[in-house]
């Protein structure tokens, strides 16, 4: 959520942000409910003070043996008025809270303004797009030919967009995870395996719940959701805490399965393992001092770039436009890997700075000294690897003339020095 002072003092900044994002949001209703909320706070505080003063007067009159009939009647009236005010305040606070929790984050000045991905800006490219002297296949055909994926039996067991990984693709998937964890551990990230379910309060701290409920799975009759990414569980891990400034930045590497509905048609993406309901993922997550968060954002991106350079996967870095990035992020880079079978770059990494947006929702603060006021910190997140998409890129980019798959050099030691599948 945004700083309430900003809503009160600089509403035009928010209007400009909403226009840039092309988001339909009733800012006037938020401003009005904020004003009413503040008025209720003043009035209820005044009545509570008056109620306390009357209570003292009643005690004094009783002690002096004086008649308390009139002042007791006054207490009854004040109590009734206070109850009515508190009821009205609760209604206004609920309206304000609902609106405040759905307004998008501010946008960094470097973000290109545009309605969709067509306004995204290419920042850089790395690696040579592979050329082949034979007819290439996409990952669906490759996995069928080498008996690496079974989609039909998975559909029988769980439905569309599920899969069985088989044989050496299971080992390659685990190799990616092991290498990713070793890679981030050497970068001084603390490894975390979070709960695979999250309650609504925690989820609302990390995302705009009304939007995200369409994406993740709800556990029936439980206040629990299957996680769509470990980012949300890692953000909520320090909820309602005051951190020591000297501890920052805190860098975490979360490893978990992820579960997403992935509703809607996506053409060829409906087949194979590129867009699926379940996948393994390693996520970078950072708690940062506000003045350091943009430096941390670039550092996280550089870590992800290095990882894919080590895997020898050609890729490009895209700066997302105001209309294409998520509502929680102030600035997002995507890394898109080349997929030879699709003859296209496709997203494999999303790297975002959320400023203090999540920290305010989760009430995560820090201070350098115990006698200082607390400040909200900044949170950042970035995919390191979503394994199924990287498996697709490896299968398509590293396919050989004889129908095999060359294993990237950095993964071979994790595969018992195997060089091909």
N, C-alpha and C positions, 0 to 999 in steps of 0.2 A: 504494500500500500504506500501511498505518497505521504509526505509530510503534511499534516493538517494545516500548518502555517502557510504552505504554498497554495492550498485550496482557498484560504481566506485572503491572502495578500497578493497573489499573482495568478488569478484565474485565467488570464489571457495566455500564459505559458502553457497551461493545460489544454486550453482550446486549440492552440497551435499544434500541440502533440496529437490530439484526437483527429484533427484534420489531416495531419501527415500520415497517420496510421489508417485513415479512412475507417475509423471505428465509430459506430453509432452509440453514443453514451449521453445520458441526460445529466450534463454537468450542472445545469441550473437546479435540478432536484437535489443534487449533492450539496451545493452551496446553501440552498434553503434549509435543508435538514441539519447542516452543520451550524448555521446561525441559530436555528431553533434549539438545537442541542446545547449550545453555549448559553442561551437564555434560560433554559430549564436548569442548568447547573447553577447559575447565579441565584435563581429563585428558590431552588430546593436548599441550597446552602444557607440562604437567608432564613428560611422557615425552620431549618434544623437548629440554627443559632437561636432563633426566637423560642423554639420548643425547649431548648436547654435552659434558657433564661427563665422561662415560666416554671420549669421544674425546680429551679433553685428558689424562686419566690414561693412556691407551694411549700417547700420544706421549711423555709423561714417562717411562714405564717403558721404552719402546724406547730413549730417549736415555740412560737410566741403565743399560741392558743387563740389565734385569730380565725375568723370565718374564712373558709377557702372555697365556698360555693361558686362565687363569681369567677375566680381564677381557674378553678377546675373546669368550668364550662368553657372558658377560653382555651384551656389545654385540649379539650375535646375537639373544638373547632379547628385549632391549629393542626392537630393530628390528622383530622379528616382532610384538611386542605393539603397537607403534606403527602398523604397517601394518594390523593388525586393527582398531585404534581408528579410524584414518582412513577405512577402508572403512565402518565403522558410522556414523561422523560424516557421510560423504557421503550415505548413505541417509536419515538423519534430516534433513539440510540440504535435500535434494531434496523430502522430504515437507513440511517447514516452508515452503519457498519456494513450492511449488504452492498450499498453503493460503493463505499470506500474500498471494499475487498474485490470489486470487479473493475475498477478503473485501471487502465494499463499504465505501465511505467513510462517515465520520461525517455526521450530519445537523445542520444549523444549527437553533437553537432556534426560529426563526420559521417553519420549514416545517410546514404542517398535517399532522397524522398521519391517514393513511387508506390504504385498500387499493388504490385506483385513482383514475382521473380524476374520479370523483364527489366526491372530497374536495378537489379543487383549489379555490383561492380566487381570485376575480376581484379584481384590484387597481384597475384603471381601464379606462375606455373612451375612444376618441377617434374623432371624426367621426360624421356622420349616415349611417345606413343608407340607401342610395339607394332612391327610389321611382320607379316607372315607370308611364306611362299607356298601356303596350302590353304584349303578351304577351312575356315575356323568355325567352331561351334560355340553356342552360348552355354552357360553353366547347366542349364536343364538337360541338354543333350549329353554334355560331358559327364554329368553325375549319373545319368542313366547308363551310358556306355561302360562306366567303371564301377557300377553298382555301389554308389556312394550315398544316394538319397532315395528314400521310398516315400513318395507323396500319397499314393493310392491307399496304402494300408494305414497311413496316418489319418487320412480323411475318413476312413472307416472307423477309426478309434476315437478321433477328436473333432473331425470336420475339416473344412477347407482352411488353408494357410497354416496347417501344422505339418510336421515332417519327422521322419526318422532319419537321423544321420547314421551312416553305416561305415564299417571298416576303417580305412585310413583317414576318412574325412572326420571321424570322431577324434582320432589322434591329432589331426591337424587343428581342429577346433580347440582342443585342450592345450596344444602347443602355443597357439595364439594367446590364450589366457595366461599361461605360465610365463611366456616371454613378456607380455604386457605388464604383469605384476612385478617381475624382476626389473624391467625397464623403469617403472615409476619408483620402485624402492630405491634404485640408484640415484634418482632425482630427489630423494629425501621426502617422498610422500609416505604417509602412514597408511597402511593397508587396512581396509574395513570390509567386512562382509555383513551387510545390514539385514534387518528383518525383511522378509519377502512380502510382508503385508504392512499396511499403514492405516491408522485411524483417520477419520475425516478432519479432525482438528489439525493434525500434523500435515495432512495433504493441503488443507486450505492455507497453511503457512507458507507453502512452497509454490503453489500454483493458484490460478483462478479456478476454483473448483467447478463452477458451473460449466466452464469450457472443457475442463479435463475429464469430467465424468463421462463424456462421450467417447473417450479414448481408452479408459482403463476399466477393469472388471471389478464389480462389487461383489463381496461375499454375502450371500443371502442371510438375512436375519442377524447380521453381525455389523458392528461399526468398524469394518475393515475393508480395505481395497488391496488387490494385488498390485505391487509396484510397477509402474511403467518405466521407471529408471531409478537407480540407487540415489540419484541426486536429491530426490525429495526426502528420503529417509535420512540422508546425511545432513541435509539442511536442518531438519527437525531434531536431530541428535543433540544439538546444543540449545534448544528452545528454552526461553525464560532464564537463561544463564547470563551472568556478567563475567566476561573473560578478562584475563590479565593482558594489558596491552603488549607486554614484553613477549607474550606467547605468539603473537601474530607475525606473519601469516601462518595459519594452520592449513596444511595441504593434505588432503585425503584422496586415496585411490579406492573407490568402491567397486567391488566385484559382485555381480548378482545375475540371476536370470531376470528378464523383463517381460511383462505381459501387456499386450496392447490389442485393442479391438481391430484397428486398421480397417475401418468400415469404408465402403465405397469401391468402385471399380477403378483399376489402374492398368488396364490393358494386359500386357505381357507380365506385369508385376504380380498378377493374380496367380501365376504359375511359378514354380521353383521356390527358392528360399530367400529372395531379395526382400520381400515385404511380407512378414509373417507375424503370427500372434505371439510367438514366444522366441526369445533369443538370449544369448549370453552377452554381457556387456561389462566393460571396465570404464568407469567414469572418474574424471578429475573433478574435485570439489575443493574450493578455497574460501576460507574466512580471512578477510583482509582489512587492514586499516583503510579508511576512505581515501587518504591521500596516495595510497599505493595501488589502488585497485586497477587502474588502467595499465600500469606496468605489469601487474600480475596477469592481466588479460592477454597481453602480448606474449608473456612468458608461457602461459598455458597453450597458446596457439603454436608457439615454437616447439614445445614438447611434442605436440601431436604431429607437427610437420616432420620432426626428426624421426619419430616412430615409423611413419610411412616411407620416409626415405630409406630407413634401414630395411624395410620390407621390400624395397625396390618397386613400389607401386606408383606409377605416374599419377599426379594429382594437380589440382589447382585450388587456390584459396579464393573464396568469394566473400565480399562484404555484403550482407543482406540489406535490402531496402526496408524502409519504414513499414511498408505494407506486407512484407514477406516474413519478417521476424516475429517471434513470439511476443505476447503482450507483457510478459514478466521481464524481458530483457531490455536493456538500454542500448546494447550494441551486440551484434552477433556475426561471427565469421563461420562460414561452412567450409569444410574441406571436401572436395568432390574427387573421387577416385575414377580413373579411367576404367571402363568396363568394355573390353575388346569385343565381346559377343553382342553388346548392345550398341557399339560404336558411339559411345556417349560418356560424358562425365556424370557420375551419380553421387549424391551426398552420402558420406560415411562419418563425418564429424560435424558437430554443432558446438561452438565455443562462445559463451555469453558472459557478459558482465551485467549483473542485476542490481548494481548499486546497493542502496539500503532497503530496497523494496521488500525482499523476503525477510530481512532482519527485523523490520518494523512489524511485520505480520507475526513473526515467531518470537518477538521480544528478545532478541539476542543483542547484547550490548557489550562494551568493553570500557576499561579505564586504565590509566597508567598508575594512578595513586589512589589509595582508598578514600582520600578526602576530596577527590575530584568528582565532578559530574560525569555520569556515564554518557557514552556516545553509541549510536547504532553503527555497527560495522558493515562492510560490504561483502556480498557473496558472489562467487563466480563458479561456473560449471563448464565442463567440456567433455565430450566423448573422447575416450582414447580409442576404444574399439567396440564396435557392435559386430560380433564374430560372423554372423551369417552373411552380412554384406561384404566383409573382407574376404570370406571364403569364395564368394561369387567373383570378386575381382581377381583373386589368385587363380581360380580355376580358368577364367577366361584369358587373363593376360599371360599366364605361364603354361598354357597348353602347348604340347609338342606335336610334331608331324605324325608321330606314331600313336597319338591319342592319349598320351600320358599327361601328367601335371608335374612341372618342375616345382620343387619345394623351395621357397626363398631361403637364401643362405643362412640367415640369422635363426631360422626355425629348425634347421636340419639337426642340430645337436639335441633339440627337444624331441626329435623323432627318431632317436637312436642312430643319428648320422645317415638316415635315409635321404636320398636325393630326389626321388621321384615317387609319384603315386601312379 
